[in-house]
Amino acid sequence: MTGSDESLSLLIGRVAKELGRAFDDVLVAAGGSTPTWQVLRALSTGQHRTQADLAAAIGVRQPTLTHHLDTLERAGLVIRERETANRRVQRVTVTESGEHLFLRLRRAAASFDGRLRAGLDDADVAELRRLLAQLAENARPD
């Protein structure tokens, strides 16, 4: 298939993978990774402090999040503490080292976003967002 003959779903999937790999490369060069960025970014808002909230916020299952948090905790980037009232609930906080890494990753992510926007004006970006939202809506089962 040539580019114009490729199905839209395959094209979007291929581009998403390419962008995801490129974004992860940028984050790795800054000392992190996509999962690290997602967790630290969600925690930076202050709204997602429990593991369950955090998993929902970044769109992963709790076992996947647990794996990521284990890695981040070993690296000294986050701390998990059980609530005294409900020992099944763990609160997650960012350490000072985690804050420093978050700032580095935020700069790297912003720079990458700037690269993606090259040649696009604000109207193009708004239209792309609208189109992607429509595609996501169209993909949902009835």
N, C-alpha and C positions, 0 to 999 in steps of 0.2 A: 504494500500500500504506500502511496505517496502521501505527503503531509496533508493535502486537501482531501484525500480519500480515507484517512485514518478516522476511526469513530471518535466522537467527542469524548466519550468516557475513557478510551485508551490514551488519547492525547493529554487529557487533564491528569490522569494517573501518572503518566510518564513525566510530565512537567512537575507535578507535585513531588515525585521522588527526586528529581534532579535538584529542585529548589531545596528540598529537605536535606539532601546530602551537602549541598553548598553551604547552607546555613549552619549545619553541624560542624563543617570544617572551620568556619569562621569562629564559632563558639569554642571549639577545641583549641584553636590558635590563641584564644583569649584565656585559656585555662579551665574551660568548662565543657559542657555538652548540652544537647537539646534537653534531655530530662532535667539536668541541673538547672538550666535556665527556666524551664517551666515551673519547677518547684520553688525556686527562689523568687521568681516573679510573682507567683500566686501568694507566697508568704509576705511579700513586700506590701501588699494592700492591707494587711492586718485583718482581713475578713475570713481567712481560711486557716484556722489554728488547729483544728483537729485533723487526724489522718483521714477520716471519712469526708470531711468538707474539702480537704485538699485533693483527694482522689477525684471527687466530683468536679472540682474547679478545673483540673487539668485534663479531665476526660480519660482517666485510666482506672483499671480495677484496683482494689485495695492491695492484693498481693503484688502487683507490679509496682505500686507506690512504695510498699514496704521494702522491696528490693532497692529502689532508688534511695529511700531514706536511710537504709543501712549503709549504703555507700557514702552518702553525704555526712552521716553521723561519724563514720570512721575517719573521714577527712576533716572533721572538726568544723563543718559548715552549718550544721543544725544540731539541735538538742531535742530529744523526745522525753516527755515526762507524763506519767500516768496521773489522771485526775484522782484526787483523794475520794471524792464522792462516788465516782464510777470508774473503777480500775480498768474497765475495758476500753475507756476513752483515753487516747494519747494526744497530748498537745504538742505541737511542733513549733519551735522558735529558731530564729536565725542567730548564729553567733556573730561576733565581730568579724571574724574571717569570712563568714558567709556574706555579710554585708559588703565587704570589700570586693569579693568575687562578683556579687550581684552587680555592683557599679561597673566593673570591667565588662561583664557580659552585656549589660544594658548599652554601653557605648558601642560594643561590637555589633549588637543587634540593630541599633539605630544606623550605624554605618552601612550594614548589609541592606537594610530597608531603603536607604538612600540610593544604593546601587540598583536595586530593583526598580526604583522610580525613575531612573534615568530615561529621558525621552518622553516621559508621561507628565501631563499637567494635572492639576487638581481635579479637573472634570474627568479626565481619563481614569484616574484612581477611583473616583466616586462611581463611575460607570462600571469599572471592573468589580468593585465591591457589590454593586447592585446585581450584576450578572452572576457572580459567584453565589450570592444569596439565593437567586432564582434557581440556579442549578441544584443547590442543596435542597431547596424546597421541592423541586421536581423529582429528586432522587428518593424522597421519603415515600414509603409505601402508603397506599390509600388507607 
